Amino acid sequence: MLVFLYANEVYIFMLFIETSIFTKQIKSLISDEQYREFQEELLLQPDKGALIKNGGGIRKIRCSQSNKGKSGGIRVIYYWVTEDDQIFFLVAYPKSVKDNLTDKETNILRQLVKEQFHGK
């Protein structure tokens, strides 16, 4: 699991945490610069992603991918820990692979978040 602390010029702090699978996925999907810009977006508006139904607070957001724009780019699934100013990146995938998580995938990610942040 990788952890990054990011602050912009206005001194807004957010801790970005990545699952190992997310780290592998994101590196193969977008450049470091695109990823930095994406993190800046979330730094300024961490609730930007749509809540996933029955996801226990996990969110899905679009991220542009080289020449494909946001709608044809990738999807990032994350959890925002509001009280600690943390974003937990779970998985990333190209929209061309799938639009939405399956119910089974949603349940697995919801359980991961519960175990990681709520000790259950």
C-alpha positions as CSV (number, residue, x, y, z in Angstrom):
1,M,0.0,0.0,0.0
2,L,1.4,3.4,-1.0
3,V,0.7,6.6,0.9
4,F,1.1,10.1,-0.4
5,L,0.6,13.4,1.3
6,Y,-0.4,16.2,-1.0
7,A,-0.8,19.9,-0.5
8,N,-1.5,22.7,-3.0
9,E,-0.5,26.3,-2.8
10,V,-3.5,27.1,-0.5
11,Y,-2.3,24.6,2.0
12,I,-5.1,22.1,1.7
13,F,-3.9,18.8,2.9
14,M,-5.1,15.4,1.8
15,L,-3.5,12.0,2.4
16,F,-3.8,9.7,-0.6
17,I,-3.6,6.0,0.1
18,E,-3.4,3.4,-2.6
19,T,-4.1,-0.4,-2.6
20,S,-1.3,-2.3,-4.4
21,I,-3.7,-3.3,-7.2
22,F,-4.7,0.4,-7.7
23,T,-1.0,1.4,-8.0
24,K,-0.4,-1.2,-10.7
25,Q,-3.6,-0.3,-12.5
26,I,-3.1,3.5,-12.5
27,K,0.5,3.3,-13.6
28,S,-0.6,1.4,-16.7
29,L,-3.5,3.7,-17.5
30,I,-2.4,7.3,-17.2
31,S,0.8,9.4,-16.9
32,D,2.2,10.7,-13.7
33,E,1.2,14.2,-14.7
34,Q,-2.4,13.1,-15.4
35,Y,-2.5,11.4,-12.1
36,R,-1.2,14.5,-10.3
37,E,-3.9,16.6,-12.0
38,F,-6.5,14.1,-11.0
39,Q,-5.3,14.2,-7.4
40,E,-5.5,18.0,-7.4
41,E,-9.2,17.7,-8.6
42,L,-10.0,15.5,-5.6
43,L,-8.0,17.6,-3.2
44,L,-10.3,20.5,-4.0
45,Q,-13.5,18.5,-4.2
46,P,-13.1,15.1,-2.5
47,D,-16.8,14.4,-2.8
48,K,-16.8,14.8,-6.6
49,G,-17.2,11.1,-7.3
50,A,-20.7,9.6,-7.4
51,L,-21.6,7.4,-4.5
52,I,-22.0,3.8,-5.5
53,K,-25.3,2.2,-4.5
54,N,-24.8,-0.2,-1.6
55,G,-21.1,0.7,-1.6
56,G,-20.8,1.8,2.0
57,G,-19.5,5.2,1.0
58,I,-17.3,4.2,-1.9
59,R,-17.3,6.5,-4.9
60,K,-16.7,6.3,-8.7
61,I,-15.2,9.2,-10.6
62,R,-14.1,9.7,-14.2
63,C,-10.5,10.5,-15.0
64,S,-9.3,11.5,-18.5
65,Q,-6.9,9.2,-20.3
66,S,-4.7,10.4,-23.1
67,N,-6.8,11.8,-26.0
68,K,-10.0,10.0,-24.7
69,G,-11.3,12.6,-22.4
70,K,-13.2,11.9,-19.2
71,S,-16.2,10.1,-20.8
72,G,-14.0,7.6,-22.6
73,G,-11.2,7.5,-20.1
74,I,-10.9,5.5,-16.9
75,R,-13.0,5.0,-13.8
76,V,-11.4,5.3,-10.3
77,I,-13.1,3.8,-7.3
78,Y,-12.2,5.5,-4.0
79,Y,-13.3,6.0,-0.4
80,W,-13.1,9.5,1.2
81,V,-12.4,9.4,4.9
82,T,-13.9,12.8,5.7
83,E,-12.8,13.0,9.4
84,D,-9.2,12.3,8.5
85,D,-8.8,14.1,5.2
86,Q,-7.8,10.8,3.5
87,I,-8.7,9.3,0.1
88,F,-8.3,5.6,-0.2
89,F,-7.8,4.6,-3.9
90,L,-9.3,1.1,-4.4
91,V,-9.3,0.2,-8.1
92,A,-9.0,1.9,-11.6
93,Y,-10.1,0.5,-14.9
94,P,-10.8,1.8,-18.4
95,K,-14.4,2.5,-19.3
96,S,-13.8,0.3,-22.4
97,V,-13.5,-2.7,-20.1
98,K,-16.7,-2.0,-18.1
99,D,-19.0,0.8,-17.1
100,N,-19.8,-0.3,-13.5
101,L,-18.7,-2.6,-10.8
102,T,-20.6,-5.8,-10.3
103,D,-22.5,-6.3,-7.1
104,K,-19.9,-8.8,-6.0
105,E,-17.1,-6.4,-6.7
106,T,-18.9,-3.6,-4.8
107,N,-19.4,-5.9,-1.8
108,I,-15.7,-6.9,-1.8
109,L,-14.6,-3.2,-1.9
110,R,-17.2,-2.2,0.8
111,Q,-15.8,-4.9,3.1
112,L,-12.2,-3.8,2.4
113,V,-13.1,-0.3,3.4
114,K,-14.9,-1.5,6.6
115,E,-11.9,-3.6,7.6
116,Q,-9.4,-0.9,6.9
117,F,-11.1,2.1,8.4
118,H,-13.8,0.8,10.8
119,G,-12.1,-2.3,12.2
120,K,-15.0,-4.6,11.3
